[in-house]
Amino acid sequence: MPTAFVHTCVRALDVDASLRFYELLGFEQRGRLTFESAYNVYLGLPGGGDTLELTVNVGRTEPYDLGDGYNHLALTVDDLDALLAKLAAAGIKPEKPPYAPGGREEIGRICFVADPDGYRIELIDGGAFPTPQDPPHPATTA
């Protein structure tokens, strides 16, 4: 039986701010599903499925605790510098300037930004780079 990735869900405190942010990254709003105490807003990238679900808990006023288990979502972008300029014009700054992971220029450049709720988004310049195949980390036994 085939398996496919469907979507990631993140909780949004200010859905309008979240929609503005994700639209800057190229997402399109696709639909909504309403529940008694919450609603979901579904987003997707052009030509793709509805891969991002924003859940809004009605009446919530406190920011969400992201915990220490979440790290980031990753998106490929055609032109990292142009997107960062577009984000900067909207007041969104990267964590630090673009860089090559592990100093490996052959992999390409990445950069991290945060959405209005603090969820980190990795932006990968020029398309997906191959997953590095380094030996196991020295702290591992396998």
C-alpha positions in Angstrom: 0.0 0.0 0.0 1.5 3.4 -1.0 2.1 6.0 1.6 2.2 9.7 1.0 3.0 12.7 3.1 -0.3 14.7 3.4 0.3 17.8 5.6 1.9 19.4 8.6 -0.3 21.2 11.2 0.9 24.2 13.2 -1.2 26.3 15.6 -1.7 30.0 14.8 -2.5 32.7 17.3 -3.1 35.5 14.7 -4.3 33.7 11.6 -4.1 36.9 9.5 -0.4 37.4 10.3 0.3 33.8 9.6 -1.5 33.9 6.3 0.5 37.0 5.3 3.7 35.2 6.2 3.0 32.0 4.4 1.7 33.8 1.3 5.0 35.6 1.1 6.6 32.1 1.0 4.3 31.2 -2.0 1.5 29.3 -0.2 -2.1 29.7 -1.4 -5.1 29.5 0.9 -7.2 26.5 -0.2 -10.0 26.1 2.3 -11.3 26.0 5.9 -12.8 23.4 8.2 -14.8 24.8 11.2 -15.1 23.0 14.6 -16.9 24.2 17.7 -13.9 25.7 19.4 -11.4 25.9 16.5 -11.0 26.1 12.8 -8.3 24.9 10.3 -7.1 26.9 7.3 -5.5 24.8 4.6 -2.7 26.0 2.4 -0.6 24.6 -0.4 2.1 25.6 -2.9 1.1 26.1 -6.5 0.7 22.8 -8.3 0.8 20.8 -5.1 -1.5 19.5 -2.4 -2.8 21.1 0.7 0.4 20.5 2.7 0.1 23.1 5.5 -2.8 23.3 8.1 -3.1 26.3 10.4 -5.2 25.5 13.4 -6.8 28.4 15.2 -8.2 27.9 18.6 -11.0 30.4 19.0 -10.5 32.7 22.0 -6.9 31.9 22.7 -4.8 35.0 23.5 -1.6 33.5 24.9 1.3 32.4 22.5 1.8 28.7 22.1 4.6 26.9 23.8 6.5 25.3 21.0 8.4 23.0 23.4 11.9 21.7 22.6 10.8 18.9 20.2 9.8 21.0 17.2 12.6 22.2 15.0 11.6 23.4 11.5 9.8 22.9 8.2 11.9 23.1 5.1 11.0 24.7 1.8 13.0 25.0 -1.5 13.0 28.4 -3.1 14.1 29.5 -6.5 16.0 32.6 -5.4 16.9 32.8 -1.7 18.2 36.4 -1.8 15.1 37.7 -3.6 12.8 36.0 -1.1 14.8 37.4 1.9 14.5 40.9 0.4 10.7 40.4 0.0 10.5 39.1 3.6 12.6 42.0 4.9 10.2 44.5 3.2 7.5 42.9 5.4 9.6 43.2 8.5 10.7 39.6 8.7 14.4 39.0 9.3 16.4 35.7 9.1 18.0 34.2 12.2 21.4 34.8 10.5 22.6 35.4 6.9 22.3 32.5 4.4 25.1 29.9 4.8 26.2 26.5 3.5 25.4 23.7 6.1 28.6 22.4 7.7 30.5 24.8 5.5 29.8 22.5 2.5 29.5 24.9 -0.4 28.6 22.0 -2.8 25.4 21.5 -0.9 24.2 25.0 -1.4 22.9 27.7 1.0 20.1 27.7 3.5 18.6 30.3 5.8 16.0 30.2 8.7 13.1 32.5 9.3 10.3 32.3 11.9 6.6 32.6 11.3 4.4 34.9 13.5 4.1 32.1 16.1 7.8 31.3 16.2 7.8 28.2 14.0 11.1 28.0 12.2 11.1 27.6 8.5 14.3 26.5 6.6 14.6 28.1 3.2 16.8 26.0 0.8 18.3 28.0 -2.1 17.8 26.7 -5.7 16.0 23.5 -4.9 16.5 20.5 -2.7 20.1 19.5 -2.1 21.1 15.9 -1.7 20.9 14.6 1.8 24.4 14.5 3.2 25.8 11.1 3.8 28.3 11.7 6.5 29.5 8.8 8.8 27.6 8.4 12.1 28.1 11.1 14.7 30.9 10.3 17.2 28.3 10.3 20.0 26.3 7.4 18.5 27.1 3.8 18.9 25.6 2.6 15.6 
